Amino acid sequence: MSNVTHNRIAAYWCRKKQAHFYLPVLAVISSSVFLKLRHLGHASLGSADECCHALVAKNLLKHPLTPTLIDTPYLTTFAFDWGANHIWLHKPILGLWQIAGSYWLFGISTWALRFPSVILSTLAVGLTYLIGKELLSQQAGFIAATIQAFSPFLMRLIHGYQFSDAVDVSLLFWTEFAIYFLVRALRTGKWWDVGLSGFGQGCAFLSKSYLALIVTGLVVTTWVAPTLGMAKRADTRIRGRHILGLTSVFLLTILPWTLWTAIQFPVEFQHEHLYIWFHLTTDIEKWGAPWHKVILVYGPVLYGIFYLPMSIAVLVLIWKLFSEKNIGLTLTYAWGFGVLIPHLLAATKTPSATLIGMPAFLLLFGEGVHRCLSWMQKRKKIAFRIGIIITIVSLLALGVHIIIGAWQVTSRNRNTRTLAETASYAETQLPQNAVLLVELDADKLRNTDDHLRLMFLMSKTAHPLSNPDEWKEKAAQIRKVGGIPYLVSFREWSLPIIFTSLTDKRTIYSDEIP
């Protein structure tokens, strides 16, 4: 048999073996999409983050290059108060543009707000599989992609129940997009792959700014790994010129928006970019925590029941990192720990900050399982056969557990529409220059962001009222600039009642004393 014939046969069987994974991967992706879509449009806007993202994206439909929160402020707004300001640069623009595009296609609704997260999180699952296939093994990619597809933590982000919601999902997808094409460039050395990696990093930066620099760390890792003895020179075609090319595309991607906002909104731009770096040294918004909280608390929250076995796999495979000179292992470890270690050292720590490192650690877990099963398959003793069965059954049981957890997240269906009546009345019955001052329920702290929720449901302006003693002063300021003030409160006031909501007993008052 000639070498050509032998190579063709080998290539055929390789393709056939790979095809065995296509159907399971497709089944995982499609079933996870159906689960994500379940109750996606529940009416409740979650944290302050989702309220802001929903409202700023809505305003972008009117002026795509000017992100605003309170679009027409009738009161003086403090530029540094990201929950009640005018120009809103607290998060970069891409995630908000994606939501605005969804609004444009489907109309303004909570379903349209969250639909981009469904698409991007699903594509990220496919990227995890492809990255695993390129770097480690198909088995590792499939296991990691399956866990990621049904992650309860990701489901909470998609459905708006978890802090940072759509922005973190966008960051995850674009970071994986950049890493996938970087991994391809390792093998091909093609400028097309390098350019797409730089573009993906730019989009990740425009999703959640400096966290996207993990891609820069990884491309440098691929370049220096052979010199450090952690990879074979033949396994990577990345050279210094590729790093320069990737960085150039990255800068070309982010510079237009960065320069625009720096010139147009210099105060907000400077504050928000400095604010990001303050996370390293300062306790921001009471998210300060010791390093071990990330390991003992946030880790289990992020990975769920897979956290312990995943941690064991990551620790066990470390010795292979130094003995194999495997660029796949080197890059995957650099990815995971390149995200984790800076977060451990930072003063401010949030549960979702290490999300972009999740695929790396899941891939290491998948590779650990794959190598364990392969090792046992080569042994002929019955004990190893039993071990294979136990491992597979355990893996399936853990998988069923996270699917149940994901199902429970999507079962919440929080359709409480406490503000719908108030917003509907204000929209249809009050004048266009009506301004609603929404009093904070100081005892229950349950409506701290309701001025944002009201503005999402109507076209009029709302401002928060945290101090009841300031009502008369603020009402006078509103009238001075041409607005008509109304008070929205749970409490009884000695003011004319305009409307009372039957759902939550909240009342709209006029400022005119009879």
Contacts in CASP RR format, 6 or more apart in sequence:
PFRMAT RR
TARGET T0000
AUTHOR 0000-0000-0000
METHOD contacts of the structure
MODEL  1
MSNVTHNRIAAYWCRKKQAHFYLPVLAVISSSVFLKLRHLGHASLGSADE
CCHALVAKNLLKHPLTPTLIDTPYLTTFAFDWGANHIWLHKPILGLWQIA
GSYWLFGISTWALRFPSVILSTLAVGLTYLIGKELLSQQAGFIAATIQAF
SPFLMRLIHGYQFSDAVDVSLLFWTEFAIYFLVRALRTGKWWDVGLSGFG
QGCAFLSKSYLALIVTGLVVTTWVAPTLGMAKRADTRIRGRHILGLTSVF
LLTILPWTLWTAIQFPVEFQHEHLYIWFHLTTDIEKWGAPWHKVILVYGP
VLYGIFYLPMSIAVLVLIWKLFSEKNIGLTLTYAWGFGVLIPHLLAATKT
PSATLIGMPAFLLLFGEGVHRCLSWMQKRKKIAFRIGIIITIVSLLALGV
HIIIGAWQVTSRNRNTRTLAETASYAETQLPQNAVLLVELDADKLRNTDD
HLRLMFLMSKTAHPLSNPDEWKEKAAQIRKVGGIPYLVSFREWSLPIIFT
SLTDKRTIYSDEIP
18 133 0 8 1.000
18 138 0 8 1.000
21 129 0 8 1.000
21 138 0 8 1.000
21 142 0 8 1.000
24 142 0 8 1.000
25 126 0 8 1.000
25 129 0 8 1.000
25 142 0 8 1.000
25 145 0 8 1.000
28 125 0 8 1.000
28 142 0 8 1.000
28 145 0 8 1.000
28 146 0 8 1.000
28 149 0 8 1.000
29 122 0 8 1.000
29 125 0 8 1.000
29 126 0 8 1.000
29 145 0 8 1.000
29 149 0 8 1.000
31 149 0 8 1.000
32 122 0 8 1.000
32 125 0 8 1.000
32 149 0 8 1.000
32 150 0 8 1.000
32 406 0 8 1.000
33 118 0 8 1.000
33 122 0 8 1.000
35 150 0 8 1.000
35 155 0 8 1.000
35 403 0 8 1.000
35 406 0 8 1.000
35 407 0 8 1.000
35 410 0 8 1.000
36 118 0 8 1.000
36 121 0 8 1.000
36 122 0 8 1.000
36 155 0 8 1.000
36 158 0 8 1.000
36 410 0 8 1.000
37 118 0 8 1.000
38 410 0 8 1.000
38 411 0 8 1.000
39 159 0 8 1.000
39 410 0 8 1.000
39 411 0 8 1.000
39 412 0 8 1.000
39 413 0 8 1.000
40 110 0 8 1.000
40 111 0 8 1.000
40 114 0 8 1.000
40 115 0 8 1.000
40 118 0 8 1.000
40 158 0 8 1.000
40 159 0 8 1.000
40 410 0 8 1.000
41 109 0 8 1.000
41 110 0 8 1.000
41 111 0 8 1.000
41 113 0 8 1.000
41 114 0 8 1.000
42 110 0 8 1.000
42 159 0 8 1.000
42 412 0 8 1.000
42 413 0 8 1.000
42 414 0 8 1.000
42 415 0 8 1.000
43 110 0 8 1.000
43 414 0 8 1.000
43 415 0 8 1.000
43 416 0 8 1.000
43 417 0 8 1.000
43 420 0 8 1.000
44 110 0 8 1.000
44 414 0 8 1.000
44 415 0 8 1.000
44 416 0 8 1.000
45 51 0 8 1.000
45 54 0 8 1.000
45 110 0 8 1.000
45 160 0 8 1.000
45 449 0 8 1.000
45 452 0 8 1.000
45 453 0 8 1.000
45 456 0 8 1.000
46 160 0 8 1.000
46 161 0 8 1.000
46 165 0 8 1.000
46 414 0 8 1.000
47 160 0 8 1.000
47 162 0 8 1.000
47 163 0 8 1.000
47 165 0 8 1.000
47 449 0 8 1.000
48 83 0 8 1.000
48 448 0 8 1.000
48 449 0 8 1.000
48 452 0 8 1.000
49 163 0 8 1.000
49 164 0 8 1.000
49 165 0 8 1.000
49 167 0 8 1.000
50 113 0 8 1.000
50 160 0 8 1.000
50 165 0 8 1.000
50 166 0 8 1.000
51 449 0 8 1.000
51 452 0 8 1.000
51 453 0 8 1.000
51 456 0 8 1.000
52 69 0 8 1.000
52 82 0 8 1.000
52 83 0 8 1.000
52 88 0 8 1.000
52 90 0 8 1.000
52 91 0 8 1.000
52 452 0 8 1.000
53 91 0 8 1.000
53 95 0 8 1.000
53 96 0 8 1.000
53 99 0 8 1.000
53 113 0 8 1.000
53 165 0 8 1.000
53 166 0 8 1.000
53 167 0 8 1.000
54 99 0 8 1.000
54 110 0 8 1.000
54 113 0 8 1.000
54 452 0 8 1.000
54 456 0 8 1.000
55 69 0 8 1.000
55 452 0 8 1.000
55 455 0 8 1.000
55 456 0 8 1.000
56 67 0 8 1.000
56 68 0 8 1.000
56 69 0 8 1.000
56 88 0 8 1.000
56 96 0 8 1.000
57 95 0 8 1.000
57 96 0 8 1.000
57 97 0 8 1.000
57 99 0 8 1.000
57 100 0 8 1.000
57 101 0 8 1.000
57 103 0 8 1.000
57 113 0 8 1.000
58 100 0 8 1.000
58 103 0 8 1.000
58 108 0 8 1.000
58 456 0 8 1.000
59 67 0 8 1.000
59 68 0 8 1.000
59 69 0 8 1.000
59 71 0 8 1.000
60 66 0 8 1.000
60 67 0 8 1.000
60 96 0 8 1.000
60 97 0 8 1.000
60 100 0 8 1.000
61 100 0 8 1.000
61 103 0 8 1.000
61 104 0 8 1.000
61 108 0 8 1.000
62 71 0 8 1.000
64 97 0 8 1.000
64 100 0 8 1.000
65 260 0 8 1.000
66 87 0 8 1.000
66 264 0 8 1.000
67 87 0 8 1.000
67 88 0 8 1.000
67 89 0 8 1.000
67 93 0 8 1.000
67 96 0 8 1.000
68 86 0 8 1.000
68 87 0 8 1.000
68 88 0 8 1.000
69 82 0 8 1.000
69 83 0 8 1.000
69 84 0 8 1.000
69 85 0 8 1.000
69 86 0 8 1.000
69 87 0 8 1.000
69 88 0 8 1.000
69 452 0 8 1.000
70 77 0 8 1.000
70 84 0 8 1.000
70 85 0 8 1.000
70 86 0 8 1.000
70 455 0 8 1.000
70 461 0 8 1.000
70 462 0 8 1.000
70 463 0 8 1.000
71 86 0 8 1.000
71 455 0 8 1.000
71 461 0 8 1.000
72 461 0 8 1.000
73 86 0 8 1.000
73 461 0 8 1.000
73 463 0 8 1.000
74 435 0 8 1.000
74 461 0 8 1.000
74 463 0 8 1.000
74 477 0 8 1.000
74 478 0 8 1.000
74 481 0 8 1.000
74 482 0 8 1.000
74 483 0 8 1.000
75 463 0 8 1.000
75 474 0 8 1.000
75 477 0 8 1.000
75 478 0 8 1.000
76 477 0 8 1.000
77 84 0 8 1.000
77 85 0 8 1.000
77 86 0 8 1.000
78 84 0 8 1.000
78 85 0 8 1.000
79 85 0 8 1.000
79 86 0 8 1.000
79 87 0 8 1.000
79 267 0 8 1.000
79 268 0 8 1.000
79 271 0 8 1.000
80 271 0 8 1.000
82 88 0 8 1.000
82 90 0 8 1.000
82 272 0 8 1.000
83 90 0 8 1.000
83 449 0 8 1.000
83 452 0 8 1.000
84 451 0 8 1.000
84 463 0 8 1.000
84 464 0 8 1.000
85 268 0 8 1.000
87 265 0 8 1.000
87 268 0 8 1.000
88 268 0 8 1.000
89 261 0 8 1.000
89 265 0 8 1.000
89 268 0 8 1.000
89 269 0 8 1.000
89 272 0 8 1.000
90 272 0 8 1.000
91 167 0 8 1.000
91 208 0 8 1.000
92 205 0 8 1.000
92 206 0 8 1.000
92 207 0 8 1.000
92 208 0 8 1.000
92 209 0 8 1.000
92 257 0 8 1.000
93 206 0 8 1.000
93 257 0 8 1.000
94 170 0 8 1.000
94 174 0 8 1.000
94 203 0 8 1.000
94 206 0 8 1.000
94 207 0 8 1.000
95 116 0 8 1.000
95 166 0 8 1.000
95 167 0 8 1.000
95 170 0 8 1.000
95 206 0 8 1.000
95 207 0 8 1.000
98 116 0 8 1.000
98 120 0 8 1.000
98 166 0 8 1.000
98 170 0 8 1.000
99 112 0 8 1.000
99 113 0 8 1.000
99 116 0 8 1.000
99 166 0 8 1.000
101 116 0 8 1.000
102 112 0 8 1.000
102 113 0 8 1.000
102 115 0 8 1.000
102 116 0 8 1.000
103 109 0 8 1.000
103 112 0 8 1.000
103 113 0 8 1.000
105 112 0 8 1.000
106 112 0 8 1.000
106 115 0 8 1.000
108 456 0 8 1.000
113 166 0 8 1.000
114 158 0 8 1.000
114 159 0 8 1.000
114 160 0 8 1.000
114 165 0 8 1.000
114 166 0 8 1.000
116 166 0 8 1.000
116 169 0 8 1.000
116 170 0 8 1.000
117 157 0 8 1.000
117 158 0 8 1.000
117 165 0 8 1.000
117 166 0 8 1.000
117 169 0 8 1.000
117 170 0 8 1.000
118 158 0 8 1.000
120 169 0 8 1.000
120 170 0 8 1.000
120 172 0 8 1.000
120 173 0 8 1.000
121 154 0 8 1.000
121 157 0 8 1.000
121 158 0 8 1.000
121 169 0 8 1.000
121 172 0 8 1.000
121 173 0 8 1.000
122 149 0 8 1.000
123 173 0 8 1.000
124 148 0 8 1.000
124 169 0 8 1.000
124 172 0 8 1.000
124 173 0 8 1.000
124 176 0 8 1.000
124 359 0 8 1.000
125 145 0 8 1.000
125 148 0 8 1.000
125 149 0 8 1.000
126 145 0 8 1.000
127 173 0 8 1.000
127 176 0 8 1.000
127 177 0 8 1.000
127 179 0 8 1.000
127 180 0 8 1.000
127 359 0 8 1.000
128 141 0 8 1.000
128 144 0 8 1.000
128 145 0 8 1.000
128 148 0 8 1.000
128 176 0 8 1.000
128 359 0 8 1.000
128 362 0 8 1.000
128 363 0 8 1.000
129 141 0 8 1.000
129 142 0 8 1.000
129 144 0 8 1.000
129 145 0 8 1.000
130 180 0 8 1.000
131 141 0 8 1.000
131 176 0 8 1.000
131 179 0 8 1.000
131 180 0 8 1.000
131 183 0 8 1.000
131 359 0 8 1.000
131 363 0 8 1.000
132 138 0 8 1.000
132 140 0 8 1.000
132 141 0 8 1.000
132 144 0 8 1.000
132 363 0 8 1.000
133 141 0 8 1.000
134 180 0 8 1.000
134 183 0 8 1.000
134 184 0 8 1.000
134 186 0 8 1.000
134 187 0 8 1.000
135 183 0 8 1.000
135 327 0 8 1.000
135 328 0 8 1.000
135 329 0 8 1.000
135 331 0 8 1.000
135 332 0 8 1.000
135 363 0 8 1.000
136 328 0 8 1.000
136 329 0 8 1.000
136 332 0 8 1.000
136 363 0 8 1.000
136 366 0 8 1.000
136 367 0 8 1.000
136 370 0 8 1.000
137 367 0 8 1.000
137 370 0 8 1.000
139 366 0 8 1.000
139 367 0 8 1.000
139 369 0 8 1.000
139 370 0 8 1.000
139 373 0 8 1.000
140 363 0 8 1.000
140 364 0 8 1.000
140 366 0 8 1.000
140 367 0 8 1.000
140 368 0 8 1.000
140 369 0 8 1.000
140 370 0 8 1.000
141 363 0 8 1.000
141 366 0 8 1.000
143 362 0 8 1.000
143 365 0 8 1.000
143 366 0 8 1.000
143 369 0 8 1.000
143 370 0 8 1.000
143 395 0 8 1.000
144 359 0 8 1.000
144 362 0 8 1.000
144 363 0 8 1.000
144 365 0 8 1.000
144 366 0 8 1.000
146 399 0 8 1.000
147 306 0 8 1.000
147 362 0 8 1.000
147 365 0 8 1.000
147 399 0 8 1.000
147 402 0 8 1.000
148 154 0 8 1.000
148 358 0 8 1.000
148 359 0 8 1.000
148 362 0 8 1.000
150 399 0 8 1.000
150 402 0 8 1.000
150 403 0 8 1.000
150 405 0 8 1.000
150 406 0 8 1.000
151 303 0 8 1.000
151 358 0 8 1.000
151 402 0 8 1.000
151 406 0 8 1.000
152 304 0 8 1.000
152 402 0 8 1.000
152 405 0 8 1.000
152 406 0 8 1.000
152 408 0 8 1.000
152 409 0 8 1.000
153 162 0 8 1.000
153 301 0 8 1.000
153 302 0 8 1.000
153 303 0 8 1.000
153 304 0 8 1.000
153 351 0 8 1.000
153 352 0 8 1.000
153 355 0 8 1.000
154 169 0 8 1.000
155 405 0 8 1.000
155 406 0 8 1.000
155 409 0 8 1.000
155 410 0 8 1.000
156 162 0 8 1.000
156 409 0 8 1.000
157 164 0 8 1.000
157 165 0 8 1.000
157 166 0 8 1.000
157 168 0 8 1.000
157 169 0 8 1.000
157 352 0 8 1.000
157 355 0 8 1.000
158 165 0 8 1.000
158 169 0 8 1.000
159 409 0 8 1.000
159 410 0 8 1.000
159 412 0 8 1.000
160 166 0 8 1.000
161 409 0 8 1.000
161 412 0 8 1.000
162 351 0 8 1.000
162 352 0 8 1.000
163 350 0 8 1.000
163 351 0 8 1.000
163 352 0 8 1.000
164 350 0 8 1.000
164 352 0 8 1.000
167 207 0 8 1.000
167 208 0 8 1.000
168 208 0 8 1.000
168 352 0 8 1.000
168 355 0 8 1.000
170 207 0 8 1.000
170 208 0 8 1.000
171 204 0 8 1.000
171 207 0 8 1.000
171 208 0 8 1.000
171 211 0 8 1.000
171 212 0 8 1.000
171 355 0 8 1.000
171 356 0 8 1.000
172 355 0 8 1.000
172 356 0 8 1.000
172 358 0 8 1.000
172 359 0 8 1.000
174 200 0 8 1.000
174 201 0 8 1.000
174 202 0 8 1.000
174 203 0 8 1.000
174 204 0 8 1.000
174 207 0 8 1.000
174 212 0 8 1.000
175 200 0 8 1.000
175 201 0 8 1.000
175 204 0 8 1.000
175 211 0 8 1.000
175 212 0 8 1.000
175 214 0 8 1.000
175 215 0 8 1.000
175 356 0 8 1.000
176 356 0 8 1.000
176 359 0 8 1.000
177 196 0 8 1.000
177 200 0 8 1.000
177 203 0 8 1.000
177 204 0 8 1.000
178 196 0 8 1.000
178 197 0 8 1.000
178 198 0 8 1.000
178 199 0 8 1.000
178 200 0 8 1.000
178 201 0 8 1.000
178 202 0 8 1.000
178 203 0 8 1.000
178 204 0 8 1.000
178 212 0 8 1.000
178 215 0 8 1.000
179 197 0 8 1.000
179 215 0 8 1.000
179 218 0 8 1.000
179 335 0 8 1.000
180 197 0 8 1.000
181 193 0 8 1.000
181 194 0 8 1.000
181 195 0 8 1.000
181 196 0 8 1.000
181 197 0 8 1.000
181 198 0 8 1.000
181 200 0 8 1.000
182 193 0 8 1.000
182 194 0 8 1.000
182 197 0 8 1.000
182 215 0 8 1.000
182 218 0 8 1.000
182 219 0 8 1.000
182 222 0 8 1.000
182 238 0 8 1.000
182 246 0 8 1.000
183 331 0 8 1.000
184 190 0 8 1.000
184 193 0 8 1.000
185 193 0 8 1.000
185 194 0 8 1.000
185 197 0 8 1.000
185 237 0 8 1.000
185 238 0 8 1.000
185 242 0 8 1.000
186 222 0 8 1.000
186 235 0 8 1.000
186 236 0 8 1.000
186 237 0 8 1.000
186 238 0 8 1.000
186 327 0 8 1.000
186 331 0 8 1.000
187 237 0 8 1.000
188 237 0 8 1.000
189 237 0 8 1.000
189 238 0 8 1.000
189 242 0 8 1.000
191 242 0 8 1.000
191 245 0 8 1.000
194 242 0 8 1.000
194 245 0 8 1.000
194 246 0 8 1.000
194 249 0 8 1.000
195 245 0 8 1.000
195 246 0 8 1.000
195 249 0 8 1.000
197 215 0 8 1.000
197 219 0 8 1.000
197 246 0 8 1.000
197 249 0 8 1.000
198 215 0 8 1.000
198 245 0 8 1.000
198 246 0 8 1.000
198 247 0 8 1.000
198 249 0 8 1.000
198 250 0 8 1.000
198 253 0 8 1.000
199 249 0 8 1.000
199 250 0 8 1.000
199 253 0 8 1.000
200 215 0 8 1.000
200 250 0 8 1.000
200 253 0 8 1.000
201 212 0 8 1.000
201 215 0 8 1.000
201 216 0 8 1.000
201 246 0 8 1.000
201 250 0 8 1.000
201 253 0 8 1.000
202 212 0 8 1.000
202 249 0 8 1.000
202 250 0 8 1.000
202 253 0 8 1.000
202 254 0 8 1.000
203 253 0 8 1.000
204 211 0 8 1.000
204 212 0 8 1.000
204 215 0 8 1.000
204 356 0 8 1.000
205 212 0 8 1.000
205 213 0 8 1.000
205 250 0 8 1.000
205 253 0 8 1.000
205 254 0 8 1.000
206 253 0 8 1.000
206 254 0 8 1.000
206 257 0 8 1.000
209 273 0 8 1.000
209 276 0 8 1.000
210 276 0 8 1.000
210 277 0 8 1.000
211 339 0 8 1.000
211 353 0 8 1.000
211 356 0 8 1.000
214 335 0 8 1.000
214 338 0 8 1.000
214 339 0 8 1.000
214 356 0 8 1.000
214 357 0 8 1.000
215 246 0 8 1.000
215 250 0 8 1.000
216 247 0 8 1.000
216 250 0 8 1.000
217 334 0 8 1.000
217 338 0 8 1.000
218 331 0 8 1.000
218 334 0 8 1.000
218 335 0 8 1.000
219 238 0 8 1.000
219 242 0 8 1.000
219 243 0 8 1.000
219 246 0 8 1.000
220 243 0 8 1.000
221 330 0 8 1.000
221 331 0 8 1.000
221 334 0 8 1.000
222 231 0 8 1.000
222 236 0 8 1.000
222 238 0 8 1.000
222 327 0 8 1.000
222 331 0 8 1.000
223 236 0 8 1.000
223 238 0 8 1.000
223 239 0 8 1.000
223 240 0 8 1.000
223 242 0 8 1.000
223 243 0 8 1.000
225 231 0 8 1.000
225 236 0 8 1.000
225 327 0 8 1.000
225 330 0 8 1.000
225 331 0 8 1.000
226 232 0 8 1.000
226 233 0 8 1.000
226 235 0 8 1.000
226 236 0 8 1.000
229 325 0 8 1.000
230 321 0 8 1.000
230 322 0 8 1.000
230 325 0 8 1.000
230 327 0 8 1.000
230 330 0 8 1.000
231 325 0 8 1.000
231 326 0 8 1.000
231 327 0 8 1.000
231 328 0 8 1.000
231 330 0 8 1.000
232 325 0 8 1.000
232 327 0 8 1.000
235 326 0 8 1.000
235 327 0 8 1.000
235 328 0 8 1.000
236 327 0 8 1.000
261 268 0 8 1.000
261 269 0 8 1.000
262 269 0 8 1.000
275 284 0 8 1.000
278 284 0 8 1.000
278 348 0 8 1.000
279 346 0 8 1.000
279 347 0 8 1.000
279 348 0 8 1.000
280 345 0 8 1.000
280 346 0 8 1.000
280 347 0 8 1.000
280 348 0 8 1.000
281 347 0 8 1.000
282 347 0 8 1.000
282 348 0 8 1.000
283 347 0 8 1.000
283 348 0 8 1.000
284 347 0 8 1.000
284 348 0 8 1.000
285 348 0 8 1.000
287 348 0 8 1.000
287 349 0 8 1.000
287 350 0 8 1.000
288 347 0 8 1.000
288 348 0 8 1.000
288 349 0 8 1.000
289 349 0 8 1.000
291 344 0 8 1.000
291 345 0 8 1.000
291 349 0 8 1.000
293 349 0 8 1.000
294 340 0 8 1.000
294 343 0 8 1.000
294 344 0 8 1.000
294 349 0 8 1.000
294 354 0 8 1.000
295 344 0 8 1.000
298 349 0 8 1.000
298 351 0 8 1.000
298 354 0 8 1.000
299 307 0 8 1.000
299 354 0 8 1.000
300 307 0 8 1.000
301 351 0 8 1.000
302 351 0 8 1.000
302 352 0 8 1.000
302 354 0 8 1.000
302 355 0 8 1.000
302 358 0 8 1.000
303 310 0 8 1.000
303 358 0 8 1.000
303 361 0 8 1.000
303 362 0 8 1.000
304 402 0 8 1.000
305 398 0 8 1.000
305 401 0 8 1.000
305 402 0 8 1.000
306 362 0 8 1.000
306 365 0 8 1.000
306 398 0 8 1.000
306 402 0 8 1.000
309 365 0 8 1.000
309 398 0 8 1.000
310 361 0 8 1.000
310 362 0 8 1.000
310 364 0 8 1.000
310 365 0 8 1.000
313 364 0 8 1.000
313 365 0 8 1.000
313 366 0 8 1.000
313 367 0 8 1.000
313 368 0 8 1.000
313 369 0 8 1.000
314 361 0 8 1.000
314 364 0 8 1.000
314 365 0 8 1.000
316 368 0 8 1.000
317 329 0 8 1.000
317 364 0 8 1.000
317 367 0 8 1.000
317 368 0 8 1.000
317 371 0 8 1.000
318 333 0 8 1.000
320 326 0 8 1.000
320 329 0 8 1.000
321 329 0 8 1.000
321 330 0 8 1.000
321 333 0 8 1.000
329 364 0 8 1.000
329 367 0 8 1.000
332 360 0 8 1.000
332 363 0 8 1.000
332 364 0 8 1.000
332 367 0 8 1.000
333 360 0 8 1.000
333 364 0 8 1.000
335 357 0 8 1.000
335 359 0 8 1.000
335 360 0 8 1.000
336 357 0 8 1.000
336 360 0 8 1.000
336 361 0 8 1.000
338 357 0 8 1.000
339 354 0 8 1.000
339 356 0 8 1.000
339 357 0 8 1.000
339 360 0 8 1.000
340 354 0 8 1.000
340 357 0 8 1.000
343 349 0 8 1.000
343 353 0 8 1.000
343 354 0 8 1.000
346 353 0 8 1.000
369 391 0 8 1.000
369 395 0 8 1.000
372 391 0 8 1.000
373 388 0 8 1.000
373 391 0 8 1.000
373 392 0 8 1.000
376 384 0 8 1.000
376 385 0 8 1.000
376 387 0 8 1.000
376 388 0 8 1.000
376 391 0 8 1.000
377 384 0 8 1.000
377 388 0 8 1.000
417 503 0 8 1.000
418 501 0 8 1.000
418 503 0 8 1.000
418 504 0 8 1.000
418 506 0 8 1.000
419 450 0 8 1.000
419 453 0 8 1.000
419 454 0 8 1.000
419 457 0 8 1.000
419 501 0 8 1.000
419 504 0 8 1.000
419 506 0 8 1.000
420 457 0 8 1.000
420 503 0 8 1.000
421 501 0 8 1.000
421 502 0 8 1.000
421 503 0 8 1.000
422 454 0 8 1.000
422 488 0 8 1.000
422 499 0 8 1.000
422 501 0 8 1.000
422 506 0 8 1.000
422 508 0 8 1.000
423 454 0 8 1.000
423 457 0 8 1.000
423 458 0 8 1.000
424 457 0 8 1.000
424 458 0 8 1.000
425 499 0 8 1.000
425 501 0 8 1.000
425 508 0 8 1.000
426 434 0 8 1.000
426 436 0 8 1.000
426 454 0 8 1.000
426 458 0 8 1.000
426 460 0 8 1.000
426 486 0 8 1.000
426 508 0 8 1.000
427 457 0 8 1.000
427 458 0 8 1.000
427 459 0 8 1.000
427 460 0 8 1.000
429 499 0 8 1.000
430 460 0 8 1.000
430 484 0 8 1.000
430 486 0 8 1.000
430 498 0 8 1.000
430 508 0 8 1.000
431 484 0 8 1.000
432 459 0 8 1.000
432 460 0 8 1.000
433 482 0 8 1.000
433 483 0 8 1.000
433 484 0 8 1.000
434 460 0 8 1.000
434 461 0 8 1.000
434 483 0 8 1.000
434 484 0 8 1.000
434 486 0 8 1.000
435 460 0 8 1.000
435 461 0 8 1.000
435 462 0 8 1.000
435 463 0 8 1.000
435 478 0 8 1.000
435 483 0 8 1.000
435 484 0 8 1.000
435 485 0 8 1.000
435 486 0 8 1.000
436 451 0 8 1.000
436 454 0 8 1.000
436 460 0 8 1.000
436 461 0 8 1.000
436 462 0 8 1.000
436 463 0 8 1.000
436 486 0 8 1.000
436 487 0 8 1.000
436 488 0 8 1.000
436 508 0 8 1.000
437 462 0 8 1.000
437 463 0 8 1.000
437 464 0 8 1.000
437 465 0 8 1.000
437 471 0 8 1.000
437 474 0 8 1.000
437 475 0 8 1.000
437 478 0 8 1.000
437 485 0 8 1.000
437 486 0 8 1.000
437 487 0 8 1.000
437 488 0 8 1.000
438 447 0 8 1.000
438 450 0 8 1.000
438 451 0 8 1.000
438 454 0 8 1.000
438 462 0 8 1.000
438 463 0 8 1.000
438 464 0 8 1.000
438 465 0 8 1.000
438 488 0 8 1.000
438 489 0 8 1.000
439 447 0 8 1.000
439 465 0 8 1.000
439 468 0 8 1.000
439 471 0 8 1.000
439 487 0 8 1.000
439 488 0 8 1.000
439 489 0 8 1.000
439 490 0 8 1.000
439 491 0 8 1.000
440 447 0 8 1.000
440 448 0 8 1.000
440 464 0 8 1.000
440 465 0 8 1.000
440 466 0 8 1.000
441 447 0 8 1.000
441 490 0 8 1.000
447 490 0 8 1.000
448 464 0 8 1.000
450 462 0 8 1.000
450 488 0 8 1.000
451 462 0 8 1.000
451 463 0 8 1.000
451 464 0 8 1.000
452 462 0 8 1.000
454 462 0 8 1.000
454 488 0 8 1.000
455 461 0 8 1.000
455 462 0 8 1.000
462 488 0 8 1.000
463 474 0 8 1.000
465 471 0 8 1.000
465 474 0 8 1.000
465 487 0 8 1.000
468 491 0 8 1.000
471 487 0 8 1.000
471 511 0 8 1.000
472 511 0 8 1.000
474 485 0 8 1.000
475 485 0 8 1.000
475 487 0 8 1.000
475 511 0 8 1.000
478 484 0 8 1.000
478 485 0 8 1.000
479 485 0 8 1.000
479 511 0 8 1.000
485 511 0 8 1.000
486 498 0 8 1.000
486 508 0 8 1.000
486 509 0 8 1.000
486 510 0 8 1.000
486 511 0 8 1.000
487 493 0 8 1.000
487 495 0 8 1.000
487 508 0 8 1.000
487 509 0 8 1.000
487 510 0 8 1.000
487 511 0 8 1.000
488 506 0 8 1.000
488 507 0 8 1.000
488 508 0 8 1.000
488 509 0 8 1.000
489 506 0 8 1.000
489 507 0 8 1.000
489 509 0 8 1.000
490 504 0 8 1.000
490 505 0 8 1.000
490 506 0 8 1.000
490 507 0 8 1.000
492 507 0 8 1.000
493 507 0 8 1.000
493 509 0 8 1.000
494 513 0 8 1.000
495 509 0 8 1.000
495 510 0 8 1.000
495 511 0 8 1.000
495 512 0 8 1.000
495 513 0 8 1.000
496 509 0 8 1.000
496 510 0 8 1.000
496 512 0 8 1.000
496 513 0 8 1.000
496 514 0 8 1.000
497 507 0 8 1.000
497 508 0 8 1.000
497 509 0 8 1.000
498 507 0 8 1.000
498 508 0 8 1.000
498 509 0 8 1.000
498 510 0 8 1.000
499 507 0 8 1.000
499 508 0 8 1.000
500 506 0 8 1.000
500 507 0 8 1.000
500 508 0 8 1.000
501 507 0 8 1.000
END
